[in-house]
Amino acid sequence: MPSRITPLDVKAFAEHEIYRKGEQIYESQLVKHRFQTNVGLQATVRSNGNYHVEMIVEGEQLFGRCTCPAGSAPCEHQVATLLSWVNDSHTFISYQSLRKAIRAKDKNTLIDVLMNLIEVLPEISQFFIDEPGIDQIKAVREDVADIFDLPLSQKIDPTDILKPCQILLVRAKLLRSEGMWNLARTILFEILNRTLALVEREQLSRPFRENFIVELADDYEELALHDPDFDEHRDDIRRQVSEILEHDATDIEGIFFDQIKERLKLETG
């Protein structure tokens, strides 16, 4: 968690010259829109342009990504964000405080905010409206394919996968709340199956954040087990589980699906 970051961690994160530039940016109060996520930090840094910084804390390691040319390599903008947390953690908006503030807003205000967000991120519109006559299962698979179908020769930074996946995972939660369990489960299956394929092909520039794949598998199993139409979807669930377990990476990642395998066994006699 971000609370583990120390001044020594920040100094060790980047070379001296980069650290010095980051320190100057921090002292010039150019780190804006500070937000604390469940796995790290986000901020906008104003330095010869506006750059979005995302820091991820995995165990004892720090990983960063910036929209400046440095990309995932340590840069002064990432250093400035880390220094802001170490010295002024109270200035970062937490998930809990943001949720409380949103709940206090007027409904019409929230609708206006959503409409403005959809202009920037049109994929959010799929949370609310589906195209008439569309095959939703096929559409879900195509949405996931748009994220993962990259040249096999290309090394992929996990953060390039995680961000668009997060939008789909939020969509899965909404679908579940609306009783569309099969669609929600399909989203999780497609992401999990393709993620395992990336791991097996050694196509990642570095590992996914700690427990990301296991959490995906746990969420998939939980969705399948609690599906009120389990009998109707049993064959589809069996096919998906078998396909996931065929990956060599499942044992390495600690995916066993004991509960769902037992449920399927009981169902088939």
C-alpha positions as CSV (number, residue, x, y, z in Angstrom):
1,M,0.0,0.0,0.0
2,P,1.1,3.6,-0.5
3,S,1.7,4.0,3.3
4,R,4.8,1.9,2.9
5,I,6.6,4.4,0.7
6,T,9.6,6.1,2.5
7,P,11.9,9.0,1.5
8,L,14.6,6.4,0.9
9,D,12.3,4.5,-1.5
10,V,11.8,7.6,-3.5
11,K,15.6,8.3,-3.7
12,A,16.2,4.8,-4.8
13,F,13.5,4.9,-7.4
14,A,15.3,7.1,-9.9
15,E,18.7,8.4,-10.8
16,H,20.1,11.4,-8.9
17,E,19.5,13.9,-11.8
18,I,15.9,12.7,-12.3
19,Y,15.3,12.8,-8.5
20,R,16.6,16.4,-8.4
21,K,14.2,17.5,-11.2
22,G,11.3,15.8,-9.5
23,E,12.2,17.5,-6.2
24,Q,12.1,20.9,-7.9
25,I,8.7,20.1,-9.5
26,Y,7.3,19.0,-6.1
27,E,8.7,22.1,-4.4
28,S,7.1,24.3,-7.1
29,Q,3.7,22.8,-6.2
30,L,3.1,21.4,-9.7
31,V,1.6,18.1,-8.6
32,K,-2.2,18.4,-8.9
33,H,-5.4,16.2,-8.7
34,R,-3.9,13.8,-6.2
35,F,-5.7,10.6,-5.7
36,Q,-5.0,7.5,-3.6
37,T,-6.2,4.2,-5.2
38,N,-6.3,0.7,-3.7
39,V,-2.9,-0.1,-5.2
40,G,-1.1,3.2,-5.5
41,L,-1.3,6.8,-6.4
42,Q,-2.4,9.0,-9.3
43,A,-1.8,12.6,-10.1
44,T,-1.5,15.3,-12.8
45,V,1.9,16.9,-12.9
46,R,2.3,20.3,-14.7
47,S,5.8,20.6,-16.1
48,N,6.2,21.7,-19.7
49,G,2.7,20.2,-20.2
50,N,0.2,18.3,-18.2
51,Y,1.3,14.7,-17.5
52,H,-0.8,12.0,-15.9
53,V,1.2,9.8,-13.5
54,E,0.1,6.5,-12.0
55,M,2.2,4.8,-9.4
56,I,1.6,1.2,-8.4
57,V,3.0,-0.4,-5.2
58,E,3.6,-4.1,-5.4
59,G,5.1,-5.5,-2.2
60,E,8.4,-3.7,-1.8
61,Q,8.6,-2.5,-5.3
62,L,7.4,0.7,-7.0
63,F,6.2,0.8,-10.6
64,G,5.3,4.0,-12.4
65,R,3.8,5.2,-15.7
66,C,3.7,8.7,-17.0
67,T,2.2,10.2,-20.2
68,C,5.5,12.0,-20.8
69,P,8.0,10.5,-23.2
70,A,9.6,8.4,-20.4
71,G,6.5,6.2,-20.3
72,S,7.1,3.4,-17.7
73,A,10.7,4.4,-17.0
74,P,11.3,6.5,-13.9
75,C,10.9,10.2,-14.6
76,E,10.8,13.4,-12.6
77,H,7.0,13.5,-12.7
78,Q,6.8,10.2,-11.0
79,V,9.3,11.3,-8.4
80,A,7.3,14.5,-7.7
81,T,4.2,12.4,-7.2
82,L,6.0,10.1,-4.8
83,L,7.4,13.1,-2.9
84,S,4.0,14.6,-2.6
85,W,2.7,11.4,-1.0
86,V,5.7,11.1,1.4
87,N,5.4,14.7,2.6
88,D,1.8,15.6,2.1
89,S,-0.3,12.3,2.1
90,H,-3.3,14.2,3.5
91,T,-3.6,16.1,0.2
92,F,-4.5,12.9,-1.7
93,I,-8.2,12.2,-2.0
94,S,-9.0,8.7,-0.9
95,Y,-11.5,6.3,-2.4
96,Q,-13.6,6.4,0.8
97,S,-13.8,10.2,1.0
98,L,-14.6,10.5,-2.7
99,R,-17.4,7.9,-2.4
100,K,-18.9,9.9,0.5
101,A,-18.7,13.2,-1.5
102,I,-20.4,11.6,-4.5
103,R,-23.3,10.3,-2.4
104,A,-23.9,13.8,-1.2
105,K,-24.4,15.2,-4.7
106,D,-27.7,15.9,-6.3
107,K,-28.9,13.3,-8.8
108,N,-29.2,15.8,-11.7
109,T,-25.7,17.0,-11.0
110,L,-24.4,13.5,-11.2
111,I,-26.2,12.9,-14.5
112,D,-24.6,16.0,-16.0
113,V,-21.2,14.8,-14.8
114,L,-21.7,11.4,-16.3
115,M,-22.8,12.9,-19.7
116,N,-19.6,15.0,-19.7
117,L,-17.5,12.0,-18.9
118,I,-19.1,10.0,-21.7
119,E,-18.0,12.7,-24.2
120,V,-14.4,12.0,-23.1
121,L,-14.8,8.2,-22.6
122,P,-17.6,7.1,-25.0
123,E,-17.1,3.4,-23.9
124,I,-18.9,4.3,-20.7
125,S,-22.1,4.7,-22.6
126,Q,-22.3,0.9,-22.9
127,F,-23.0,0.9,-19.1
128,F,-26.4,2.4,-19.9
129,I,-27.5,1.7,-23.5
130,D,-27.0,-1.3,-25.8
131,E,-27.4,-1.1,-29.5
132,P,-30.7,-2.6,-30.5
133,G,-30.6,-6.1,-31.8
134,I,-26.9,-6.6,-30.9
135,D,-25.5,-10.0,-29.8
136,Q,-24.3,-8.9,-26.4
137,I,-22.1,-11.9,-25.8
138,K,-20.4,-11.3,-29.1
139,A,-20.1,-7.6,-28.3
140,V,-18.4,-8.3,-25.0
141,R,-15.9,-10.6,-26.6
142,E,-15.1,-8.0,-29.2
143,D,-14.6,-5.4,-26.5
144,V,-12.1,-7.6,-24.7
145,A,-10.4,-8.5,-28.0
146,D,-9.9,-4.8,-28.7
147,I,-7.7,-4.6,-25.6
148,F,-5.7,-7.8,-26.0
149,D,-5.3,-8.4,-29.8
150,L,-1.9,-6.9,-30.2
151,P,1.0,-8.1,-32.4
152,L,2.7,-11.2,-30.9
153,S,6.1,-9.6,-31.4
154,Q,5.1,-6.6,-29.2
155,K,6.0,-6.6,-25.5
156,I,3.1,-5.3,-23.5
157,D,3.2,-3.1,-20.4
158,P,0.5,-4.5,-18.0
159,T,-0.7,-0.9,-17.3
160,D,-1.8,-0.7,-20.9
161,I,-4.1,-3.7,-20.2
162,L,-5.2,-2.8,-16.7
163,K,-6.7,0.6,-17.4
164,P,-9.2,-0.5,-20.1
165,C,-9.9,-3.7,-18.3
166,Q,-11.0,-1.7,-15.2
167,I,-13.7,-0.1,-17.2
168,L,-14.9,-3.6,-18.4
169,L,-14.8,-4.9,-14.8
170,V,-16.9,-2.1,-13.6
171,R,-19.3,-2.9,-16.4
172,A,-19.4,-6.5,-15.2
173,K,-20.4,-5.4,-11.7
174,L,-23.3,-3.3,-13.2
175,L,-24.4,-6.2,-15.3
176,R,-24.5,-8.5,-12.3
177,S,-26.5,-6.0,-10.3
178,E,-29.0,-6.0,-13.2
179,G,-29.3,-9.7,-13.1
180,M,-27.3,-10.3,-16.3
181,W,-25.0,-12.9,-14.7
182,N,-24.0,-14.7,-17.9
183,L,-22.7,-11.5,-19.5
184,A,-20.9,-10.4,-16.4
185,R,-19.2,-13.8,-16.1
186,T,-18.3,-13.7,-19.8
187,I,-16.4,-10.4,-19.3
188,L,-14.4,-12.0,-16.5
189,F,-13.7,-15.2,-18.4
190,E,-12.5,-13.3,-21.5
191,I,-10.2,-11.1,-19.5
192,L,-8.8,-13.9,-17.4
193,N,-8.3,-16.3,-20.3
194,R,-6.5,-13.7,-22.4
195,T,-4.4,-12.6,-19.5
196,L,-3.2,-16.1,-18.9
197,A,-2.3,-16.4,-22.6
198,L,-0.1,-13.3,-22.3
199,V,1.7,-14.7,-19.3
200,E,2.3,-18.0,-21.1
201,R,3.6,-16.3,-24.2
202,E,6.0,-14.2,-22.1
203,Q,4.7,-11.2,-23.9
204,L,4.6,-8.9,-20.8
205,S,7.3,-6.3,-20.2
206,R,6.8,-7.0,-16.5
207,P,4.4,-9.0,-14.4
208,F,0.8,-7.8,-13.6
209,R,0.4,-6.2,-10.2
210,E,0.4,-8.6,-7.3
211,N,-2.7,-10.8,-7.0
212,F,-4.4,-9.3,-10.1
213,I,-4.8,-12.7,-11.9
214,V,-5.9,-14.5,-8.7
215,E,-8.4,-11.8,-7.9
216,L,-9.9,-12.2,-11.4
217,A,-10.2,-15.9,-11.0
218,D,-11.8,-15.6,-7.6
219,D,-14.3,-13.1,-9.0
220,Y,-15.1,-15.4,-11.9
221,E,-15.6,-18.4,-9.6
222,E,-17.8,-16.4,-7.2
223,L,-20.0,-15.1,-10.1
224,A,-20.4,-18.6,-11.5
225,L,-21.2,-20.2,-8.1
226,H,-23.9,-17.6,-7.3
227,D,-25.5,-17.5,-10.7
228,P,-29.2,-18.1,-10.0
229,D,-29.5,-19.7,-13.5
230,F,-26.5,-22.0,-12.9
231,D,-28.3,-25.0,-14.4
232,E,-29.1,-23.1,-17.6
233,H,-25.5,-21.9,-18.0
234,R,-23.8,-25.0,-16.7
235,D,-22.4,-26.2,-20.1
236,D,-21.0,-22.7,-20.8
237,I,-19.5,-22.5,-17.3
238,R,-17.9,-26.0,-17.8
239,R,-16.4,-25.0,-21.1
240,Q,-15.0,-21.8,-19.7
241,V,-13.5,-23.4,-16.6
242,S,-11.9,-26.2,-18.7
243,E,-10.4,-23.6,-21.1
244,I,-8.9,-21.6,-18.2
245,L,-7.5,-24.7,-16.5
246,E,-5.8,-25.8,-19.7
247,H,-3.4,-22.9,-19.3
248,D,0.0,-24.0,-17.9
249,A,0.0,-20.6,-16.0
250,T,-3.0,-21.5,-13.8
251,D,-0.9,-23.6,-11.3
252,I,1.8,-21.0,-11.3
253,E,-0.7,-18.2,-10.6
254,G,-2.5,-20.3,-7.9
255,I,-5.8,-20.8,-9.8
256,F,-7.5,-24.1,-8.8
257,F,-11.3,-23.5,-9.0
258,D,-11.9,-26.2,-6.4
259,Q,-15.4,-25.0,-5.5
260,I,-16.7,-24.6,-9.1
261,K,-15.1,-27.9,-10.2
262,E,-16.9,-29.6,-7.3
263,R,-20.2,-27.9,-8.2
264,L,-19.9,-29.0,-11.8
265,K,-19.1,-32.6,-10.7
266,L,-22.2,-32.6,-8.4
267,E,-24.4,-31.2,-11.2
268,T,-23.2,-33.9,-13.7
269,G,-23.6,-36.7,-11.2
